[in-house]
Amino acid sequence: MNILVLGGDGYLGWPTALYLSRRGHRVGVVDNFARRGYDLEMGVDSLVPIVGLQQRVRRWQEISGLTIEVFVGDLTDDSFVTETLATFEPEAVVHFAEQRSAPYSMIDRKHAVYTQVNNVAGTLNLLYAIAEQDRDIHLVKLGTMGEYGTPNIDIEEGFIEITHKGRTDVMPYPKQPGSFYHLSKVHDSANIMFACRIWGIRATDLNQGIVYGQETEETVLHPDLATRFDYDGVFGTVLNRFCVQAVTGHPLTVYGTGGQTRGMLNILDTLACVELALENPADRGEFRVFNQFTESFTVEDMAEMVKAEFSGDATIVHTADPRVEKEEHYYRAAHTKLLDLGLVPNLLTPSVIQSILAVCDRYKANADVAAIRPTVDWRKTASNLVTAGTPTGESVRTSADEASSEVSSDR
Amino acid sequence: MNILVLGGDGYLGWPTALYLSRRGHRVGVVDNFARRGYDLEMGVDSLVPIVGLQQRVRRWQEISGLTIEVFVGDLTDDSFVTETLATFEPEAVVHFAEQRSAPYSMIDRKHAVYTQVNNVAGTLNLLYAIAEQDRDIHLVKLGTMGEYGTPNIDIEEGFIEITHKGRTDVMPYPKQPGSFYHLSKVHDSANIMFACRIWGIRATDLNQGIVYGQETEETVLHPDLATRFDYDGVFGTVLNRFCVQAVTGHPLTVYGTGGQTRGMLNILDTLACVELALENPADRGEFRVFNQFTESFTVEDMAEMVKAEFSGDATIVHTADPRVEKEEHYYRAAHTKLLDLGLVPNLLTPSVIQSILAVCDRYKANADVAAIRPTVDWRKTASNLVTAGTPTGESVRTSADEASSEVSSDR
């Protein structure tokens, strides 16, 4: 299959490209290097060193004999999108190419507007390009479980049957996202559903949980094939970050009570889920939603698990929550559609946590612990970023500075 | 009260500004003249001549002795938004300042992206400016009944209680909008609801039906105070447009069966509803939704009513529907909250239709009947606009060219 991976230089995009390439698909990667630009802006870097995209691709060619085509450009540039689709002629497009950090979107007005315009306009350009070139192209779009928020009823996969005043209809599941980033994904989902309806496009919206892990069967073949590993307060994901805190001798920081429950999945399952979606495409005109996670944990659970598996001493501290979110809530979310297609989950076993701790331990000299501190406060309209190399004034030294964010980015 | 009317040079913004000014409020008007720019782009003009904003304001001062302050600028320019709020110090902001035509948003990719970026980014800038300056400022935002689409259950006002698998929650009402424009309003609503939650802002989302009428108590005081009246295929609203077709001796064109049902309201009730919302502000942190319409009609009903009231002969023709929408559907939408606040509707009586016909007859020499034809096809990704002065090729002469669009714009 001809598969274009948008955002193919990122944390999940790159391993996805390798995985699909190894399985015999013709793979093209599209990226504008925005993710690496955010590192420069924040003054942080991936814990695990990563090489440039072209070097990655050359190394992959050398090791596997397989070619990945590279397209450098921005989805908000519509002529680039149109030309790339025309050149590559994809049968499927896997779309990771969005600004994907909740705290980044909440830094200030500029970052909020950037996140929404970048994500929404890029996806609109893609929808138009697909509709113009070939309406059979299957769009596999990365959404997030964070689109749903934490309602007091069970979360279903994209749609819910509602009986109201004696009548019944199947409706889009109501969304209550928790950041301008999560909102951008909700906007995307609504736009894609509409494009499917008017143009007969095929789309799968993968509402993904929070991903943990760094190694895949392909990325471990050579250091140049490694994918990035984020642990900072803006882009780091919760379990990855707890592991970095443990190996660097810092307390594992949990916001509030830690009762926030989130769907989680192993990076290996991201690859498997994307493959299952590709192998079983949506019908023409179908907007299909899969909830892409395998287990739910509270933040406190995750901290306890990391503490239990870490060979040294780890402590857990609780701090004020800079996010506006429920710290204790009902959470039960359906996630059967991918299991029905054959997903065999890689669960969060002690050995998995140990393997992540091992990665963190190997590269702990790279860790800038100051960058773990949460600097983005949901209740403020502008937050000073305290990152490596940034002079920090007293004004930004709040109690939250003592601790790191618990679910700092969405994935 | 200090009230800033955003989009105060437009069809509804201008009469709203006059109405509030006459009732003793201090009124400021913000506009970037985008609406007049669309006229230039389309090669059409308001049926009723309108003068420039500054001249309108001068005339109003002369007639009423009341001053309306003018701020010329764009909501996507964040420093303009911040400075305007700082200068005027509003207690309430009435926000009409969005691209508001469904067909305009569906012309092609560029117009879709423009509509969403313009509307969403402008509203985000406004939310930030309010949160930064004064979180007590009451935002009265114009949404649309088109956010809901046409579900097979009753439409409620913004929220719905859902019982699912033995649990119950009050959730945002699921949205199924029918154009990239309507989607932009859905995106706005979600962003505003979130801003209320995290920042404690007060907001009222007025999900307005389709407005008819052109005269208000204030606009009739002098020709220079008139508001615009759109009848073209892109910006004209259905009832206004049927009236222009009648007085110019053209058939009233109904798409498909004409069973599409829509909530409607008189322009006088737009003013009354905005005033009621202002007088009864949302609580701090409250995101409140009012469904702002007074009666529901099918498109066929409206055509029949115009035909019945027109003094001459009017015929009704049915043509293929260029929109993707249900032509026959269940439609029952709650609209009690504004009635509970005291709204006394101006219903669509024969004399109201006659008064709109009289306006159309007075200015019928200005009508460019060719501009009524529907040129935007929802199923295509790019439509050639056939407007006055545009050379039209054979390629755009479809069967739909014989007829005009029935609900060509949202309001």
Contacts between the chains, C-beta under 8 A, distances in Angstrom:
chain1	res1	chain2	res2	distance
A	78	B	109	6.0
A	78	B	110	7.7
A	78	B	113	7.6
A	108	B	128	8.0
A	109	B	78	6.0
A	109	B	124	7.1
A	109	B	125	6.7
A	109	B	128	4.1
A	110	B	78	7.8
A	112	B	124	5.9
A	112	B	128	7.3
A	113	B	78	7.6
A	113	B	121	5.1
A	113	B	124	5.3
A	113	B	125	6.9
A	116	B	120	5.9
A	116	B	121	7.1
A	116	B	124	6.7
A	116	B	187	7.9
A	116	B	191	7.8
A	117	B	117	5.4
A	117	B	120	7.4
A	117	B	121	5.8
A	120	B	116	5.8
A	120	B	117	7.4
A	120	B	120	6.9
A	120	B	187	7.4
A	121	B	113	5.1
A	121	B	116	7.2
A	121	B	117	5.8
A	124	B	109	7.1
A	124	B	112	5.9
A	124	B	113	5.3
A	124	B	116	6.7
A	124	B	180	7.6
A	125	B	109	6.6
A	125	B	113	6.9
A	128	B	108	8.0
A	128	B	109	4.1
A	128	B	112	7.3
A	128	B	381	5.4
A	131	B	381	4.9
A	132	B	381	5.1
A	132	B	382	7.9
A	151	B	169	5.1
A	151	B	171	6.1
A	152	B	167	6.0
A	152	B	168	7.3
A	152	B	169	3.9
A	153	B	162	6.2
A	153	B	163	7.8
A	153	B	164	4.4
A	153	B	165	6.9
A	153	B	167	4.5
A	153	B	168	6.9
A	153	B	169	4.8
A	153	B	171	7.7
A	154	B	164	6.0
A	154	B	165	5.1
A	154	B	167	7.0
A	156	B	164	8.0
A	160	B	162	7.2
A	160	B	164	6.5
A	160	B	174	7.8
A	162	B	153	6.2
A	162	B	160	7.2
A	162	B	162	5.8
A	162	B	164	7.9
A	162	B	174	7.6
A	163	B	153	7.7
A	163	B	163	8.0
A	164	B	153	4.4
A	164	B	154	6.0
A	164	B	156	8.0
A	164	B	160	6.5
A	164	B	162	7.9
A	165	B	153	6.8
A	165	B	154	5.1
A	167	B	152	6.0
A	167	B	153	4.5
A	167	B	154	7.0
A	167	B	330	7.3
A	168	B	152	7.3
A	168	B	153	6.9
A	169	B	151	5.1
A	169	B	152	3.9
A	169	B	153	4.8
A	171	B	151	6.1
A	171	B	153	7.7
A	171	B	174	3.9
A	171	B	176	7.4
A	172	B	174	4.6
A	172	B	175	7.0
A	172	B	176	6.5
A	173	B	174	7.1
A	174	B	160	7.8
A	174	B	162	7.6
A	174	B	171	3.9
A	174	B	172	4.6
A	174	B	173	7.1
A	174	B	174	5.3
A	175	B	172	7.0
A	175	B	190	6.9
A	176	B	171	7.4
A	176	B	172	6.5
A	177	B	190	7.2
A	177	B	194	7.0
A	178	B	194	7.7
A	179	B	194	7.9
A	180	B	124	7.6
A	180	B	191	7.3
A	180	B	194	7.4
A	183	B	187	7.6
A	183	B	190	5.6
A	183	B	191	5.8
A	183	B	194	6.1
A	186	B	187	7.9
A	186	B	190	5.8
A	187	B	116	7.9
A	187	B	120	7.3
A	187	B	183	7.6
A	187	B	186	7.9
A	187	B	187	4.4
A	187	B	190	7.2
A	190	B	175	6.9
A	190	B	177	7.2
A	190	B	183	5.6
A	190	B	186	5.8
A	190	B	187	7.2
A	191	B	116	7.8
A	191	B	180	7.2
A	191	B	183	5.8
A	194	B	177	6.9
A	194	B	178	7.7
A	194	B	179	7.9
A	194	B	180	7.4
A	194	B	183	6.0
A	197	B	324	6.2
A	198	B	324	4.4
A	198	B	378	5.1
A	198	B	379	6.2
A	199	B	379	7.0
A	199	B	381	7.3
A	324	B	197	6.1
A	324	B	198	4.4
A	330	B	167	7.2
A	378	B	198	5.1
A	379	B	198	6.2
A	379	B	199	7.0
A	381	B	128	5.4
A	381	B	131	4.8
A	381	B	132	5.1
A	381	B	199	7.2
A	382	B	132	7.8
